[in-house]
């Protein structure tokens, strides 16, 4: 019969746990709602837009023999090396510098181009 004394404590604990679970669910659903709004907006963003969240690579294109820098560029191709044909890449190689969102890689590319003089294949400085 001593266990009967614990019933109010167990009941209070159960109510507190239930309130906590409901609070967590509410927080999760609010977070999920925010993310669903963000993702629904990004569905209509073109992959080449700076707003695109698609993984983008910043690379340095160099000559194999001389290691002369040819240009900095960005690509969102899953395999960045596939951006160019095999024939074009015969005497060149691609050095991946970083990967992130398109905006971040575009900004970093711009900084690198501005901080260095024009190179052989660099046709613009954004």
N, C-alpha and C positions, 0 to 999 in steps of 0.2 A: 504494500500500500504506500510505501515511501515514494514510489515513482510518480504517484498522482501529483505530488508537489511540483514536479518538473513540467507538467503539462502547460501551465501558463508561459514558462520560459521557452519551451519548444515552440509554442504557438507564436510568441513574439518574434522568435528567430525566423520562423517560416514566413511571417508577414514581412519582415525586414528583407529577407532574401528575395521574396517575390517582388517587392518594390524595387530592389536593386536590379533584378533581372529586367523588369519593365523599363527602368531608366536606361540601362545599357542598350536594350532593343531600340528605344527611342533615339538614342545617340547614334547607333549604327544606321538606323533607317534615315536619319537626317544626313549623315555622311554619305550614304549610298545615293540619296536623292541629289545631293550636290554633285557627286561624281557623275551621275547619269546625265545631269544637265550639261556638265563640262564635256562629256563624251559625245552627247548628241550634237553639240555645237561643232565638235571637231570632225564629225562624220562628213560634213560638207566642205571641209577645207581641202583644197587641192594639195597634192603631195609636194609640189614645188613651192608652195607658199611658205613664207618665213614663220607662219603660225602653225605649220605642220609639226606634229609631235613624233613623226616618223624618225627612226634612228638614222642619223646622217653622219658621214665620215668626212673628216678633213684629211687630205693627203698631200704629199709632196712628191711630185713627179721628177725623177732624176735619170740621168744617163748612166748606164751600167759601168762603162769603162772609166769615164772621167769623174763620175759622181757629181756632175754639174747639175745644179738645180735648174729645172725647166719651168715649173709653175706650181702654185698652190691652187687647190680646187676642192670643191665639196661634191659628194654624191650620196644618194639615198639608196643605191643599188645594194641588195643584200650581200653580194660578193663584189666589193668595190673594183677589183681587178677586171671584172667583166665590162666595165665602162668602155674600155678600148678594145680594138681588135688585136688578135695575136700578132699580126703583121706589124701594127703600129708599136706594140710593146716589145718587139724583138731586141732593141738596144736600149730599152728603158725599164725602170722598175718603179713601183709605187710604194712609198713609205707612209703608212697610216700614222697620222699624228695623234688624232683624238676622235672620239665619237660621242655624240649627244644629240640634242634637238637641232633642227635646221637653223633656227635663229642663232643659237649659240655658236654653231660651227661657221655660219656666215660671218658673224661678228669676229670670231677668232681669225678666220681667213682674211678678212679686211685688215685687221691689225697687223698680220704677218706681211701682207702685200705692201701696206703703207710704210712699215718699218724697214723694208728692204727695197733696193732699187728694182726697176723693171727687169724681168728675166726673159729668157729666150722665147718661151711660149705664152707668157702672161700678156694677154691682149687687153685686159682692163684692170682697173684697180678699184672697182665698185665705188 
